Amino acid sequence: MAESSRRSAVETPDPRVLRCVRQLALAGIALVVVWPALRGSSAWLGWLPLWLVGMPLSAWWALHRFRLPAAWRGRQAVRRRGPQARRARRPLRARWQQAA
């Protein structure tokens, strides 16, 4: 088995589990929005929106191996290029400081 196909098979969540978790998250969101009593807390469970919305959403994110959204990954790439760009500008800064 090739390295890339093995990696993609490991990184891709099982579609059946993903569908189940997605449906639980959407059902929890619908329940919290529609039923006001589920926006409160329970003596046994604690804050209900955490269990109805937060936990299914975190499970969904865990199935995707805690990858960040694409918009955030773009910002990380810019930060990685920052020190490299600064290194390339150092001679230019030194010339500017010498001229002043």
C-alpha positions as CSV (number, residue, x, y, z in Angstrom):
1,M,0.0,0.0,0.0
2,A,1.4,3.4,-0.9
3,E,2.3,6.0,1.7
4,S,-0.2,8.6,0.5
5,S,-3.2,6.1,0.2
6,R,-2.4,4.7,3.7
7,R,-2.3,8.3,5.1
8,S,-5.6,9.3,3.4
9,A,-7.3,6.1,4.7
10,V,-6.2,6.8,8.2
11,E,-7.1,10.5,8.1
12,T,-10.6,10.0,6.6
13,P,-13.2,9.3,9.3
14,D,-15.7,6.4,8.9
15,P,-18.7,7.9,7.0
16,R,-21.2,6.0,9.1
17,V,-19.8,7.4,12.4
18,L,-19.4,10.8,10.9
19,R,-23.1,10.8,9.7
20,C,-24.3,9.7,13.2
21,V,-22.2,12.4,15.0
22,R,-23.3,15.1,12.5
23,Q,-27.0,14.1,13.0
24,L,-26.6,14.2,16.8
25,A,-25.0,17.7,16.6
26,L,-27.8,19.0,14.3
27,A,-30.5,17.5,16.5
28,G,-28.9,19.0,19.6
29,I,-28.8,22.4,18.0
30,A,-32.4,22.1,16.9
31,L,-33.5,21.0,20.4
32,V,-31.7,23.9,22.1
33,V,-33.1,26.4,19.7
34,V,-36.7,25.1,19.8
35,W,-37.1,24.0,23.4
36,P,-36.3,26.7,26.0
37,A,-36.1,24.3,28.9
38,L,-33.1,22.7,27.3
39,R,-31.1,25.9,27.4
40,G,-30.8,25.6,31.2
41,S,-29.0,23.2,33.4
42,S,-29.8,19.9,35.2
43,A,-28.8,18.9,38.6
44,W,-27.6,15.5,37.3
45,L,-26.1,16.6,33.9
46,G,-25.1,20.2,34.4
47,W,-25.4,22.7,31.6
48,L,-27.6,21.0,28.9
49,P,-26.3,22.9,25.8
50,L,-22.9,21.5,26.5
51,W,-24.1,18.0,26.3
52,L,-26.6,18.6,23.4
53,V,-24.4,20.8,21.2
54,G,-20.9,21.1,22.5
55,M,-20.0,17.5,23.0
56,P,-21.3,16.3,19.6
57,L,-19.5,19.2,17.9
58,S,-16.3,18.3,19.7
59,A,-16.7,14.6,18.7
60,W,-17.2,15.8,15.1
61,W,-14.0,17.8,15.3
62,A,-12.2,14.8,16.9
63,L,-13.2,12.6,14.0
64,H,-11.4,15.0,11.7
65,R,-8.3,14.7,14.0
66,F,-8.6,18.3,15.3
67,R,-7.7,19.9,12.0
68,L,-8.2,23.6,11.9
69,P,-10.5,25.2,9.3
70,A,-8.9,26.3,6.0
71,A,-9.1,30.0,6.9
72,W,-7.1,29.5,10.0
73,R,-4.5,27.3,8.3
74,G,-3.9,30.1,5.8
75,R,-3.0,32.5,8.7
76,Q,-0.6,29.9,10.1
77,A,1.2,29.6,6.8
78,V,1.7,33.4,6.8
79,R,3.1,33.3,10.3
80,R,5.6,30.5,9.3
81,R,6.8,32.7,6.4
82,G,7.3,35.7,8.7
83,P,10.8,34.9,10.1
84,Q,12.0,33.8,6.6
85,A,10.8,37.1,5.1
86,R,12.5,39.0,8.0
87,R,15.8,37.2,7.3
88,A,15.6,38.2,3.7
89,R,15.0,41.8,4.6
90,R,17.9,42.2,7.0
91,P,20.5,43.3,4.5
92,L,18.0,45.9,3.2
93,R,17.4,47.2,6.7
94,A,21.1,47.4,7.4
95,R,21.7,49.4,4.2
96,W,18.8,51.8,5.1
97,Q,20.2,52.3,8.6
98,Q,23.7,53.0,7.3
99,A,22.3,55.6,4.8
100,A,20.5,57.4,7.7
